[in-house]
Amino acid sequence: MSRFEDRFDELLIKINSIEKQLTTKADEVVMVQVLQHRNELDEIELRLTHIEQRMKLLSKIDESDLEVVDSKSYKVKKQPFLRRVASIFMF
């Protein structure tokens, strides 16, 4: 073989090696992402379980124990526009 062919073979071997390394690295990155997503899903599932438990607890509360508040009985005192603006600058 000529020197050119030897060099070409070396380059092909090196390219193949780099391709394998790249594939391995890509697989590792995907694996890490999958594990992160799995952890996020587990956390969401735990939160959902807590919410379901709270909803069950709330549904068991006797409605007679709840105080009904009439929103119309509470009046919001409206301040004049200039007074509201001035209150922003008061300390």
Secondary structure, 3 states (H helix, E strand, C coil): CCHHHHHHHHHHHHHHHHHHHHHHHHHHHHHHHHHHHHHHHHHHHHHHHHHHHHHHHHHHCCHHHCCCCCHHHCCCCCCCHHHHHHHHHCC
